[in-house]
Structures are given as structure tokens and as C-alpha cells.
Amino acid sequence: MRTKSLKKNKINVVTLGCSKNLYDSEVLMGQLKANKKEVVHEQEGNVVVINTCGFIDNAKEQSVNTILDFVQKKEEGIVDKVFVTGCLSERYKPDLVEEIPNVDQYFGTTELPALLKALGADYKHELLGERITTTPKNYAFLKIAEGCDRPCSFCAIPLMRGGHKSTPIEQLVKEAKGLAKEGVKELILIAQDLTYYGLDIYKKRALADLLKELVKVEGIEWIRLHYAFPTGFPVDVLDVIKQEPKVCNYIDIPLQHISDDLLKSMRRGTTHKKTTDLIYKFREIVPEMAIRTTLIVGYPGETQEHFEELKAWVKEMRFERLGCFTYSHEENTHAYNLEDDVPEDVKQERANEIMEIQSQISWELNQQKIGKTFKCVIDRKEGNYFVGRTEFDSPDVDNEVLIDATKHYLKTGDFTQIRITEAADFDLYGEPVA
């Protein structure tokens, strides 16, 4: 045992789930580095920290399987220690301790100092916002708030992340300046709910105020908004998007459904008419805006009639970007009291139908881009293509612009003007404009 403790540990942080989790992993890695610890992200290390997701069934299953894989490696002597943190651990800690006892320690989402102590490190308060980014150098996530105060019936996030807590504007500006110094050119603003930002600390919705300060940060060229909430959306944000060139003509606003019956049961605080009016207001004030949304099908009580209403609405709205999930019956949520009465195969069929409709819409909208020139950022080179994005596209979830690397040379992280020559359902092809 003594010789093992003398060995220099390499800590491997493994991240599962959403961009908020990735941000948390980056903060953890920044703290470890400041403590002179050797830390890597999803590479080999003898000490493993798994940052888990506990959102829906598939994510929970992936998290559990990852824990089991590393516990097996521990038993085989490939790794020495396994620690588990994040949402799954926050939500199911007693069950996990009982079911997978060979993990060295479990930590919740708010136990960073305790996790650091277990890793032989001290929590450094002076490191506010400093972290090791794992994304391509040109973009980074900026988490502007933690937790959520919304009462959505299907969602377990408040159980895992607690109530909404905004980060002060000055702190976020300082963090943005630090990222810009590291070469970050695009900030992707994330939170469980951007719309609520500021209500707790400024007693008003302050997302527009935050944007007005962030656009002043030198070196930042794009600011992108993820995860807004439709109810109580601050319309002054639209004016900032319209007026400020740095704020992308883009918003991610999960709408979940459109049937009044289901919106009421989901406790979304809105209606078919209010939601539709909001989308039309977006397009009236910012006509160029790309709107991304996500929908849930198979929620308890969703009839074929409800689903037909949803389909018709998707066709009417012609969202630029859309994702669709099947309902996951989550314990301790309000909807768990309802009967999960839509069969799994029907849920999947409905999700497939929605995505087929969206695929056609996306293809038609992309055809309109052929011959036009867009400012694109080049994220990476993959095979024979440079892979870029327009301001209307977020990394990993939206369209990509592919440029033939055998004919053109581009620099990763640079912005360049690209003329679109071809378009598929979810990909664009283009060439640099000389």
C-alpha cells in the first residue's frame, strides 16, 4: 500500500450529460490544476472522477454503465480509485452506495469542496470562473445560473440542481474576459433557464443587461443563447439580439408541446396561443433569427388528437432547428403520479414522425441558402473536410458547413466567409470566398 500512495496520481475526469455538466467538470479540473494535480479529460488516469447525468432513463443507464465499467477496471487493477459526482449521484446516492459499493465515494452536485478534499486538493475560492476548457479553443460555455425554480411536471432537474441562483454580471464579465484571453471567440450562454436570469439577485429579468455588458468584452465575436423558457420571456432580449452584431441571431427555447391540455398538465404556464404568439414576435422583431426547440412526445395522456395538433403546429412554425424526445417517467416528479399510458413503441413512432417532418423543413430551408455567403467559424478538420458553423448553428446539435480540405486551406478557430454550394437535410457544403 505504501508504494502505491507514493505514486503520482493522474486524475481522469469523465463527463456525461449536458453542457452544464461539462462546465462543472471544467471547473473541477481548474481547481485540481491550481492544486498542482495532474488532470486529464476522458483520457487514461489511475484515479477516475465520473460526472454523471440523471436526467432521463437513457442518461441514467449510460451513467450507471460507465460507473460499472470503471469499477470493473478498479477490480482488475487498471485504475486505483473511482469517485462519482453529478446529477445521478445527487439524486440516487443511497441507492448507488448500496448497489455499487466498490466506488470509493459518491458526491452530489454541490459538494465540490468535499470532492476536492477526497482527491487531496483544497477548494480555492479565488478561482472564481477559472477553469480548464475542454471544447475547441474558439468557443466555450458560460454558465450564468444554476438550478431552476420552474415547476414543470416531467422534470427532475430541481431535485438534482436545486433552486435558481444567478451569477452576478461582474463575475460573468470577468470570466468572459479570461476566456477571451485564452483565445475563445464564441460564448455559449447556458443555464437551466436563461429567461429567469437576474430575478433572484436584481429583482428583475436581467438577461438583456448581461448581454449588453458581455458584448463589450474584447475578442468575443459571437454570443449564443441556450435554454430559454417561453413563460415570462423578457422581450428586451430580442432588441439586444437585433441591435448587437455580436449576439447571434439564434435562440434555443425548449417548448415541449403545444396542446393546451398537455401544457397544463406539464405545468408550463403557457398555452397554444401564447406560445405561437411568442414565436411570431421573435420573427417579427428579429426576422433573421434561427429558432431551436425541443419537444416531448408520449407524455401521459397524449392522445392521437394531441399528437396531430403537435404535428400540424410543427409544420406551421417551420422551426430552423428541432429535436424530439420520448417522455421518460421520472420518480419524484409531479408527472410520476400520472399513468405512463403511451406505449414505448408509440412514443418512438411519434418521435420519428416529428423528426421526418423536421427533416423536410430543414432540407427546404437549407436549399434557400445555396448561393448565399455566410460568416462561418471553423471548428475542426475531420477527414477531407474542414467543419464550420454559421451564427445560426450551435456546436454538436445543429447544421454544419463542410468545406473540401483537399481544395481549400482554412485555419481552425478562424472566422471566414463561406459561399454555400450544396445543401442536404442537416449539412451545408461551401467554399471560401476569396
C-alpha positions as CSV (number, residue, x, y, z in Angstrom):
1,M,0.0,0.0,0.0
2,R,2.8,2.4,0.9
3,T,4.4,2.2,-2.6
4,K,1.0,2.9,-4.2
5,S,0.5,6.0,-2.2
6,L,3.9,7.4,-3.3
7,K,2.9,7.1,-7.0
8,K,1.9,10.4,-8.6
9,N,-1.8,10.2,-9.4
10,K,-3.2,11.2,-12.7
11,I,-6.9,12.2,-12.3
12,N,-9.2,11.4,-15.3
13,V,-12.4,13.4,-15.3
14,V,-15.2,11.7,-17.3
15,T,-18.2,13.8,-18.2
16,L,-21.7,12.5,-19.1
17,G,-24.8,14.5,-19.9
18,C,-25.3,18.1,-20.9
19,S,-23.1,21.3,-21.3
20,K,-23.9,22.3,-17.7
21,N,-22.1,19.1,-16.6
22,L,-19.2,19.8,-18.9
23,Y,-18.9,23.3,-17.4
24,D,-18.8,21.7,-13.9
25,S,-16.1,19.3,-15.0
26,E,-14.0,22.1,-16.4
27,V,-14.3,24.0,-13.0
28,L,-13.3,20.8,-11.2
29,M,-10.3,20.4,-13.5
30,G,-9.3,24.1,-13.0
31,Q,-9.3,23.6,-9.2
32,L,-7.2,20.4,-9.5
33,K,-4.7,22.1,-11.7
34,A,-4.4,25.0,-9.3
35,N,-3.6,22.4,-6.6
36,K,-0.7,21.1,-8.8
37,K,-2.6,17.9,-9.6
38,E,-2.2,16.1,-12.9
39,V,-5.6,16.1,-14.5
40,V,-7.0,15.0,-17.9
41,H,-10.4,14.8,-19.5
42,E,-11.6,11.4,-20.7
43,Q,-8.0,10.0,-21.1
44,E,-6.2,7.4,-19.1
45,G,-5.6,8.1,-15.4
46,N,-5.3,5.9,-12.3
47,V,-7.9,8.0,-10.4
48,V,-11.3,8.4,-12.1
49,V,-14.0,11.0,-11.4
50,I,-17.2,10.3,-13.2
51,N,-19.5,13.4,-13.5
52,T,-22.9,11.7,-14.1
53,C,-26.2,12.6,-15.6
54,G,-29.5,11.7,-14.0
55,F,-32.0,13.4,-16.3
56,I,-33.9,10.7,-18.2
57,D,-33.7,6.9,-18.4
58,N,-31.1,6.6,-21.2
59,A,-28.8,9.1,-19.5
60,K,-29.2,7.3,-16.2
61,E,-28.4,4.0,-17.8
62,Q,-25.3,5.4,-19.5
63,S,-24.1,6.8,-16.2
64,V,-24.6,3.5,-14.3
65,N,-22.9,1.5,-17.1
66,T,-19.9,3.9,-17.0
67,I,-19.6,3.6,-13.2
68,L,-19.8,-0.3,-13.6
69,D,-17.1,-0.2,-16.3
70,F,-14.6,1.8,-14.1
71,V,-15.4,-0.3,-11.0
72,Q,-14.5,-3.4,-13.1
73,K,-11.3,-1.7,-14.1
74,K,-10.6,-1.0,-10.4
75,E,-11.2,-4.7,-9.6
76,E,-8.8,-5.6,-12.4
77,G,-6.1,-3.2,-11.0
78,I,-6.2,-0.9,-14.1
79,V,-7.4,2.1,-12.0
80,D,-6.8,2.7,-8.3
81,K,-9.8,4.8,-7.3
82,V,-13.2,5.7,-8.6
83,F,-15.2,8.7,-7.4
84,V,-18.7,9.6,-8.6
85,T,-20.3,13.1,-8.7
86,G,-23.0,14.9,-10.6
87,C,-26.8,14.6,-11.0
88,L,-27.2,10.8,-10.8
89,S,-25.2,10.8,-7.6
90,E,-27.2,13.8,-6.2
91,R,-30.5,12.1,-6.9
92,Y,-29.8,8.4,-6.1
93,K,-26.8,8.4,-3.7
94,P,-28.3,6.0,-1.1
95,D,-29.3,3.5,-3.8
96,L,-25.9,3.8,-5.6
97,V,-24.0,3.2,-2.3
98,E,-26.0,0.1,-1.8
99,E,-25.9,-1.2,-5.4
100,I,-22.4,-0.3,-6.4
101,P,-20.4,-0.2,-3.1
102,N,-17.0,-0.6,-4.8
103,V,-17.0,3.2,-5.7
104,D,-14.6,5.0,-3.3
105,Q,-17.0,7.9,-2.6
106,Y,-20.2,9.5,-4.0
107,F,-20.7,13.3,-4.1
108,G,-23.7,15.4,-5.0
109,T,-23.8,18.4,-7.4
110,T,-23.0,21.0,-4.6
111,E,-20.1,19.1,-2.9
112,L,-17.1,20.3,-4.9
113,P,-15.0,21.2,-1.8
114,A,-15.6,17.7,-0.4
115,L,-14.8,16.0,-3.7
116,L,-11.6,18.1,-3.9
117,K,-10.6,17.1,-0.4
118,A,-11.1,13.4,-1.3
119,L,-8.7,14.0,-4.2
120,G,-6.1,15.6,-1.9
121,A,-6.9,19.1,-3.0
122,D,-8.2,22.3,-1.4
123,Y,-11.1,24.4,-2.8
124,K,-9.6,27.7,-3.9
125,H,-12.2,30.5,-3.6
126,E,-10.1,32.9,-5.6
127,L,-10.5,30.8,-8.7
128,L,-14.0,32.2,-9.5
129,G,-14.8,31.3,-13.1
130,E,-11.3,29.9,-13.9
131,R,-11.4,26.5,-15.4
132,I,-9.8,24.2,-18.0
133,T,-11.9,24.3,-21.1
134,T,-12.4,21.0,-23.0
135,T,-14.2,22.4,-26.0
136,P,-12.4,23.5,-29.2
137,K,-10.4,26.6,-28.5
138,N,-12.7,29.0,-30.3
139,Y,-15.8,28.5,-28.2
140,A,-16.7,27.9,-24.5
141,F,-19.8,27.6,-22.4
142,L,-20.6,30.3,-19.9
143,K,-22.9,29.1,-17.2
144,I,-24.9,32.2,-16.0
145,A,-27.1,30.5,-13.4
146,E,-27.5,27.2,-11.5
147,G,-30.7,25.4,-10.7
148,C,-34.3,26.0,-11.6
149,D,-37.5,27.4,-10.0
150,R,-39.9,26.2,-12.7
151,P,-42.5,23.6,-11.7
152,C,-42.5,21.5,-14.9
153,S,-44.2,18.2,-14.1
154,F,-41.9,16.0,-16.1
155,C,-38.5,17.4,-14.9
156,A,-36.3,16.2,-12.2
157,I,-33.7,19.0,-12.5
158,P,-34.8,20.9,-9.4
159,L,-34.3,17.7,-7.4
160,M,-30.7,17.5,-8.6
161,R,-29.7,21.1,-9.0
162,G,-31.8,23.0,-6.5
163,G,-33.4,26.4,-7.0
164,H,-32.4,29.1,-9.4
165,K,-29.3,31.0,-8.5
166,S,-28.0,33.7,-10.8
167,T,-24.2,34.5,-11.1
168,P,-23.6,38.3,-10.8
169,I,-22.9,40.2,-14.1
170,E,-19.5,41.5,-12.9
171,Q,-18.4,37.9,-12.2
172,L,-19.5,36.7,-15.6
173,V,-17.8,39.6,-17.4
174,K,-14.6,38.7,-15.6
175,E,-14.9,35.1,-16.6
176,A,-15.7,36.1,-20.3
177,K,-12.5,38.3,-20.3
178,G,-10.5,35.4,-19.1
179,L,-11.9,33.1,-21.8
180,A,-11.2,35.8,-24.5
181,K,-7.6,36.0,-23.3
182,E,-7.3,32.2,-23.9
183,G,-8.5,32.6,-27.5
184,V,-12.2,32.0,-27.1
185,K,-14.3,33.9,-29.7
186,E,-17.7,32.5,-29.1
187,L,-19.6,32.4,-25.7
188,I,-22.5,30.0,-25.4
189,L,-24.7,31.1,-22.5
190,I,-26.2,28.2,-20.6
191,A,-28.4,27.7,-17.6
192,Q,-31.4,25.6,-16.7
193,D,-33.4,28.7,-17.6
194,L,-31.8,31.8,-19.1
195,T,-35.2,33.6,-19.0
196,Y,-35.2,33.7,-15.2
197,Y,-31.7,35.2,-15.0
198,G,-31.4,38.1,-12.5
199,L,-34.8,37.8,-10.8
200,D,-33.2,36.4,-7.6
201,I,-30.3,39.0,-7.3
202,Y,-31.5,42.0,-9.2
203,K,-35.3,41.5,-8.7
204,K,-35.8,41.8,-12.4
205,R,-35.1,39.7,-15.5
206,A,-31.6,40.9,-16.4
207,L,-30.5,38.8,-19.4
208,A,-30.6,41.9,-21.7
209,D,-28.4,43.8,-19.2
210,L,-25.9,40.9,-19.1
211,L,-25.7,40.7,-22.9
212,K,-25.0,44.5,-23.1
213,E,-22.0,44.0,-20.8
214,L,-20.7,40.9,-22.5
215,V,-20.7,42.4,-26.0
216,K,-18.1,44.9,-24.6
217,V,-15.6,42.1,-24.0
218,E,-12.7,42.4,-26.5
219,G,-12.0,39.3,-28.5
220,I,-15.5,37.9,-28.2
221,E,-17.2,37.8,-31.6
222,W,-20.3,35.7,-31.1
223,I,-22.6,35.3,-28.1
224,R,-25.2,32.5,-28.3
225,L,-28.3,31.8,-26.1
226,H,-29.2,28.3,-25.0
227,Y,-32.1,27.1,-22.9
228,A,-34.6,30.0,-22.6
229,F,-38.0,29.4,-21.2
230,P,-41.2,30.7,-23.0
231,T,-43.2,31.8,-20.0
232,G,-42.2,35.3,-19.0
233,F,-39.7,35.7,-21.8
234,P,-38.0,39.1,-21.5
235,V,-38.8,40.8,-24.8
236,D,-36.0,43.4,-24.3
237,V,-33.6,40.5,-25.1
238,L,-34.9,40.5,-28.7
239,D,-34.0,44.1,-29.1
240,V,-30.4,43.4,-28.0
241,I,-30.2,40.4,-30.4
242,K,-31.4,42.8,-33.2
243,Q,-29.1,45.7,-32.3
244,E,-25.9,43.9,-31.2
245,P,-23.9,42.2,-34.1
246,K,-22.1,40.1,-31.5
247,V,-25.3,38.4,-30.2
248,C,-26.1,35.6,-32.7
249,N,-29.5,35.6,-34.4
250,Y,-30.2,32.4,-32.6
251,I,-32.1,31.1,-29.6
252,D,-32.6,27.7,-28.1
253,I,-36.1,27.7,-26.4
254,P,-37.5,24.2,-25.4
255,L,-41.3,24.4,-25.9
256,Q,-42.1,20.7,-25.2
257,H,-45.6,20.6,-26.6
258,I,-48.4,22.7,-28.0
259,S,-51.7,21.1,-26.8
260,D,-53.3,23.2,-24.1
261,D,-54.3,20.0,-22.2
262,L,-50.7,18.8,-22.1
263,L,-49.2,22.2,-21.5
264,K,-51.4,22.5,-18.4
265,S,-50.6,19.0,-17.2
266,M,-46.9,19.7,-17.8
267,R,-47.3,22.9,-15.7
268,R,-45.6,25.0,-18.3
269,G,-47.6,28.2,-17.5
270,T,-48.5,28.9,-21.1
271,T,-51.0,28.0,-23.9
272,H,-51.0,27.1,-27.6
273,K,-51.9,30.7,-28.4
274,K,-49.3,32.3,-26.1
275,T,-46.5,30.1,-27.4
276,T,-47.4,30.7,-31.0
277,D,-47.6,34.4,-30.5
278,L,-44.2,34.4,-28.8
279,I,-42.6,32.7,-31.8
280,Y,-44.2,35.2,-34.2
281,K,-42.9,38.0,-32.0
282,F,-39.4,36.6,-32.3
283,R,-39.7,36.5,-36.0
284,E,-41.2,40.0,-36.2
285,I,-38.5,41.6,-34.2
286,V,-35.6,39.5,-35.4
287,P,-36.6,38.2,-38.9
288,E,-33.2,36.5,-39.4
289,M,-33.4,34.5,-36.2
290,A,-32.8,30.7,-36.2
291,I,-35.0,29.2,-33.5
292,R,-34.1,25.8,-32.0
293,T,-36.7,24.0,-29.9
294,T,-37.2,20.6,-28.3
295,L,-40.4,18.6,-28.0
296,I,-41.6,15.7,-25.8
297,V,-43.9,13.1,-27.3
298,G,-45.7,10.3,-25.4
299,Y,-46.3,12.4,-22.2
300,P,-49.1,10.8,-20.0
301,G,-52.5,11.4,-21.6
302,E,-51.1,12.3,-25.1
303,T,-53.8,11.1,-27.5
304,Q,-53.5,10.8,-31.2
305,E,-55.5,14.0,-31.5
306,H,-53.0,15.9,-29.3
307,F,-50.2,14.4,-31.4
308,E,-51.9,15.5,-34.7
309,E,-52.2,19.0,-33.2
310,L,-48.4,19.0,-32.5
311,K,-47.6,17.8,-36.0
312,A,-49.7,20.5,-37.6
313,W,-48.1,23.1,-35.4
314,V,-44.5,21.9,-36.3
315,K,-45.5,22.2,-40.0
316,E,-46.9,25.7,-39.4
317,M,-43.9,27.0,-37.3
318,R,-41.2,25.7,-39.6
319,F,-38.5,25.8,-36.9
320,E,-35.0,26.1,-38.2
321,R,-33.8,23.5,-35.6
322,L,-35.8,20.9,-33.7
323,G,-35.1,17.9,-31.5
324,C,-37.7,15.4,-30.2
325,F,-37.5,13.3,-27.1
326,T,-39.8,10.5,-25.9
327,Y,-41.3,11.0,-22.5
328,S,-39.4,9.4,-19.6
329,H,-41.4,8.6,-16.4
330,E,-39.2,10.1,-13.6
331,E,-39.8,9.2,-9.9
332,N,-40.4,12.1,-7.5
333,T,-41.6,14.4,-10.3
334,H,-45.2,15.7,-10.4
335,A,-46.0,13.7,-13.6
336,Y,-44.9,10.4,-11.9
337,N,-48.4,10.4,-10.3
338,L,-49.9,10.1,-13.7
339,E,-50.2,6.8,-15.6
340,D,-47.4,6.4,-18.2
341,D,-50.0,5.3,-20.7
342,V,-48.4,5.8,-24.1
343,P,-46.6,2.6,-25.1
344,E,-42.9,2.8,-25.8
345,D,-43.3,1.8,-29.5
346,V,-45.9,4.5,-30.0
347,K,-43.7,7.1,-28.3
348,Q,-40.8,6.2,-30.7
349,E,-43.1,6.2,-33.8
350,R,-44.3,9.7,-32.8
351,A,-40.8,11.0,-32.3
352,N,-39.8,9.5,-35.7
353,E,-42.8,11.2,-37.4
354,I,-41.9,14.6,-35.9
355,M,-38.3,14.3,-37.0
356,E,-39.3,13.3,-40.5
357,I,-41.4,16.4,-40.8
358,Q,-38.5,18.5,-39.4
359,S,-36.0,16.8,-41.8
360,Q,-38.1,18.0,-44.8
361,I,-38.4,21.5,-43.3
362,S,-34.7,21.7,-42.7
363,W,-34.0,20.5,-46.2
364,E,-36.2,23.2,-47.7
365,L,-34.7,25.9,-45.5
366,N,-31.2,24.8,-46.4
367,Q,-32.0,24.9,-50.1
368,Q,-32.6,28.6,-49.7
369,K,-29.1,29.1,-48.5
370,I,-27.5,27.8,-51.7
371,G,-25.6,30.7,-53.5
372,K,-25.6,32.8,-50.3
373,T,-22.4,33.7,-48.4
374,F,-22.2,33.4,-44.6
375,K,-19.7,34.3,-41.9
376,C,-18.6,30.9,-40.5
377,V,-16.3,29.8,-37.7
378,I,-14.1,26.7,-38.5
379,D,-14.4,24.3,-35.5
380,R,-12.2,21.4,-36.7
381,K,-10.8,19.3,-39.6
382,E,-12.4,15.9,-40.0
383,G,-11.3,13.6,-42.7
384,N,-11.2,15.5,-46.0
385,Y,-13.4,18.4,-44.7
386,F,-13.0,21.5,-42.6
387,V,-16.1,21.7,-40.4
388,G,-17.6,25.1,-39.7
389,R,-20.8,26.7,-38.5
390,T,-22.8,29.8,-39.3
391,E,-24.2,32.1,-36.5
392,F,-27.4,30.1,-36.9
393,D,-25.8,26.9,-35.7
394,S,-24.7,25.7,-32.3
395,P,-21.9,23.1,-31.9
396,D,-22.9,19.4,-31.9
397,V,-26.6,19.9,-32.2
398,D,-27.2,21.9,-35.4
399,N,-26.2,22.1,-39.1
400,E,-22.5,22.1,-40.0
401,V,-20.8,23.7,-43.0
402,L,-18.4,21.3,-44.8
403,I,-15.5,22.7,-46.9
404,D,-13.4,20.4,-49.1
405,A,-10.0,20.3,-47.4
406,T,-8.3,18.8,-50.5
407,K,-9.1,22.1,-52.4
408,H,-9.0,24.7,-49.7
409,Y,-6.9,25.5,-46.6
410,L,-8.6,27.1,-43.6
411,K,-7.4,27.7,-40.1
412,T,-9.3,26.1,-37.1
413,G,-10.8,28.8,-34.9
414,D,-10.9,31.4,-37.6
415,F,-13.9,33.2,-39.0
416,T,-14.2,33.2,-42.8
417,Q,-16.8,34.0,-45.4
418,I,-18.2,30.8,-47.0
419,R,-20.5,30.6,-50.0
420,I,-22.9,27.7,-49.9
421,T,-22.8,25.5,-53.0
422,E,-24.9,22.5,-51.9
423,A,-27.3,21.6,-49.1
424,A,-28.6,18.4,-47.5
425,D,-31.2,17.9,-44.7
426,F,-28.7,18.9,-41.9
427,D,-25.5,19.8,-43.6
428,L,-24.3,22.6,-45.9
429,Y,-21.4,22.4,-48.3
430,G,-19.4,25.5,-49.3
431,E,-16.3,27.2,-50.4
432,P,-14.3,30.2,-49.1
433,V,-14.9,33.5,-50.8
434,A,-11.6,34.9,-51.9
